[in-house]
């Protein structure tokens, strides 16, 4: 499922860049890189903040140098790692909505 995911060509105006190792289930944009990867286990219930962006639910976690957003209610899950230089990760998530909506749902939603 993740091998044929339709990653966006640009994110926040940044072109896609090569990943190492190259993988159809991972992609990157810009420098420092915004990284997305597909194939994570679906998230279970959590107390982390959950936001809905363009019809896709995401669990957002602050990291020491940025933010991680993981699809909620999708299996497999997509994770987007955004360096703090890009601001709130929620502003980047619309670029990933189409790819996320292509993944099967689990019935879980943000409440």
Number of C-alpha atoms within 10 A of each C-alpha: 12 20 11 9 17 14 23 17 14 14 19 14 9 14 13 19 16 12 14 9 6 9 12 14 17 22 22 25 22 16 12 12 19 24 19 20 20 25 15 15 11 18 18 9 11 10 6 11 12 19 19 16 16 13 12 20 23 29 20 22 15 16 12 7 11 17 19 20 24 24 30 30 23 25 19 21 22 25 23 24 22 26 20 16 12 16 12 15 21 16 12 18 22 18 17 21 18 17 17 29 15 13 19 13 16 14 8 14 17 15 7
